[in-house]
């Protein structure tokens, strides 16, 4: 199994002095980050779609095996809520982000907590997603966690993104694809917690697993990610 481990975002001044060198410039953060981790969640694509030059710049700063995870634009997930009239936006986002080449890993469709289960809406939306786009869906209303939704994801080998939080710990790893997407977002993870998670993931024998730790002001995210990678290497 190929493990991609990183954090949700990378450009945080609060990380200077604990993860980043104290004097690092913002423009050098991605290159430094990519020396330590193999993937990163990009959140600003949720607010606006970057120009292709931005994607080209990102691509040039990371090694060939690095993978960018792009959060789908809010127009698709939060404003239109997966309606099929977002097709043009989906296609444009797919086209412009293809500047990343193989370094475009996954597009994460993170749905709002108020968006309740709508099978037909999901089915119709999945039909307009380009076949070359690797996707994960994060459902944040409990009604979505059912076999009908899982079966739709399975048809396209789309992963169900699961978030482990202090308020709602992940109880079960649900397979909808031959790869997985996990967001480990508790305030603290002990070595035993990380070891247990590593074993759970290994037991599922996915082809790939993307694991992201929450960013914190004091830089706990990179710390947990590094410890998780050390477990992988032992």
C-alpha positions in Angstrom: 0.0 0.0 0.0 1.2 3.5 -0.9 0.7 5.9 2.0 0.4 9.6 1.4 0.7 11.5 4.7 0.4 15.2 5.2 -1.5 18.1 6.8 -4.6 20.2 5.9 -2.8 23.2 4.4 0.9 24.2 4.8 1.1 28.0 4.7 1.0 28.9 8.4 3.2 31.5 10.0 2.4 29.9 13.3 4.5 26.9 12.3 7.7 29.0 12.1 10.1 27.9 14.8 8.6 24.5 15.4 8.2 23.0 11.9 9.5 25.7 9.5 12.7 27.6 10.1 12.0 30.9 11.9 13.2 33.0 9.0 11.5 31.1 6.1 9.6 33.2 3.5 6.0 32.3 2.6 7.0 31.6 -1.0 9.5 28.9 0.2 7.1 27.1 2.5 5.7 24.6 0.0 9.1 23.5 -1.2 10.2 23.0 2.4 7.0 21.2 3.3 7.4 18.8 0.3 10.7 17.6 1.6 9.0 16.1 4.7 5.6 15.1 3.4 4.1 13.4 0.3 0.8 15.2 0.1 -1.1 18.3 1.2 -4.8 19.4 1.3 -5.3 22.7 -0.5 -8.2 24.6 1.0 -8.1 27.8 -1.0 -9.5 26.1 -4.1 -12.8 25.9 -2.1 -13.0 29.7 -2.2 -11.8 30.4 -5.7 -10.3 28.5 -8.6 -6.7 29.5 -9.1 -5.3 30.5 -12.5 -3.4 27.8 -14.3 -0.1 29.7 -13.6 -0.7 29.0 -9.9 -1.0 25.3 -10.5 2.1 25.4 -12.6 4.0 27.1 -9.8 2.9 24.6 -7.2 3.8 21.7 -9.5 7.4 23.1 -10.0 8.0 23.2 -6.2 7.4 19.6 -5.3 9.0 16.2 -6.2 7.4 13.9 -8.8 5.8 11.6 -6.3 4.0 14.5 -4.4 0.2 14.7 -4.6 -2.0 17.7 -4.2 -5.4 17.3 -2.8 -7.8 20.0 -4.0 -11.0 20.9 -2.1 -13.8 21.3 -4.7 -15.1 24.9 -5.1 -17.9 25.9 -2.7 -20.1 26.8 -5.7 -20.3 23.1 -6.4 -20.6 21.7 -2.8 -22.2 24.4 -0.7 -24.0 26.9 -3.0 -25.4 24.6 -5.7 -25.1 21.4 -3.5 -24.1 19.0 -6.4 -26.7 20.2 -8.8 -26.0 19.2 -12.4 -25.9 22.8 -13.5 -22.4 22.9 -12.0 -21.2 20.8 -14.9 -19.3 23.8 -16.5 -17.6 24.6 -13.2 -16.6 20.9 -12.7 -15.2 20.7 -16.2 -13.3 24.0 -15.9 -11.9 23.1 -12.5 -10.8 19.7 -13.9 -9.2 21.3 -16.9 -7.3 24.1 -15.1 -6.1 21.8 -12.3 -4.8 19.3 -14.9 -1.8 21.6 -15.1 -0.6 19.7 -12.0 -0.3 16.5 -14.2 0.3 13.4 -12.1 0.7 15.6 -9.1 -3.0 16.2 -8.9 -4.0 13.5 -6.5 -7.6 13.8 -5.4 -10.5 16.3 -5.5 -12.3 16.4 -2.2 -16.0 17.2 -2.3 -16.7 18.3 1.2 -20.5 18.8 1.7 -22.0 21.1 4.3 -23.5 19.6 7.5 -27.0 20.9 6.6 -27.0 19.0 3.2 -29.1 15.9 3.9 -29.1 12.7 2.0 -30.3 13.0 -1.6 -29.6 9.9 -3.7 -30.8 11.3 -7.0 -28.8 14.4 -6.6 -25.6 12.4 -5.9 -26.3 10.0 -8.8 -26.8 12.8 -11.3 -23.8 14.7 -10.1 -21.5 11.6 -10.3 -22.5 11.2 -13.9 -21.1 14.6 -14.8 -17.8 14.1 -13.1 -15.0 13.5 -15.7 -13.7 10.0 -15.8 -10.1 11.1 -15.3 -10.9 12.8 -11.9 -10.1 10.9 -8.7 -12.6 12.0 -6.1 -13.4 11.6 -2.5 -16.7 12.7 -0.8 -17.0 13.9 2.7 -20.6 13.7 3.9 -21.2 15.7 7.1 -24.9 14.9 7.6 -25.5 11.5 9.2 -28.2 10.6 6.7 -25.6 10.1 4.0 -24.0 7.1 5.8 -26.0 4.3 4.1 -25.5 1.6 1.6 -27.2 3.4 -1.2 -24.7 6.2 -1.1 -21.8 3.8 -0.7 -22.9 1.8 -3.7 -22.9 4.9 -5.9 -19.4 5.8 -4.8 -18.3 2.2 -5.5 -19.4 2.4 -9.1 -16.8 5.1 -9.8 -14.2 3.9 -7.3 -14.7 7.2 -5.4 -13.6 7.1 -1.7 -15.7 8.0 1.3 -13.7 10.5 3.2 -13.9 9.9 7.0 -13.0 12.5 9.6 -11.9 11.4 13.1 -12.6 14.1 15.7 -12.9 14.3 19.4 -16.6 14.9 19.1 -17.2 12.1 16.6 -14.5 9.4 16.5 -14.4 7.1 13.5 -15.9 3.8 14.6 -15.6 1.9 11.3 -13.5 2.2 8.1 -15.9 2.0 5.2 -14.7 0.7 1.8 -16.1 2.3 -1.3 -12.9 2.2 -3.4 -9.6 0.4 -3.6 -8.0 3.5 -1.9 -9.0 5.5 1.1 -9.1 9.1 2.4 -8.8 9.8 6.2 -8.7 13.1 8.1 -7.3 12.6 11.6 -8.5 15.8 13.3 -8.4 15.2 17.0 -6.6 17.8 19.2 -4.2 15.1 20.4 -2.9 11.7 19.2 -0.8 9.6 21.5 1.8 7.2 20.1 -0.7 4.3 20.8 -3.5 6.2 18.9 -1.2 6.6 15.9 -0.1 3.0 16.1 -3.7 1.8 16.2 -4.6 3.9 13.2 -1.6 2.6 11.3 -2.6 -1.0 12.0 -6.3 -0.3 11.0 -5.2 1.2 7.7 -2.7 -1.6 7.0 -5.3 -4.3 7.7 -7.5 -2.9 4.9 -4.9 -3.5 2.2 -5.9 -0.6 0.0 -3.7 0.3 -3.0 -3.4 3.9 -1.6 -4.3 5.7 1.5 -4.3 9.5 2.0 -4.0 10.6 5.6 -4.2 14.2 6.8 -3.7 15.7 10.2 -5.4 18.9 11.3 -3.3 22.1 11.4 -2.9 23.7 14.8 -1.4 27.1 15.7 1.5 25.4 17.5 2.2 23.0 14.7 0.8 19.8 16.1 -0.3 18.7 12.6 3.2 18.3 11.2 4.3 16.7 14.4 1.6 14.0 14.2 2.2 13.5 10.5 6.0 13.0 11.1 5.3 10.4 13.9 2.9 8.6 11.6 5.5 8.4 8.8 8.0 7.0 11.3 5.6 4.2 12.1 5.3 3.4 8.4 9.1 3.3 8.1 9.6 1.0 11.1 
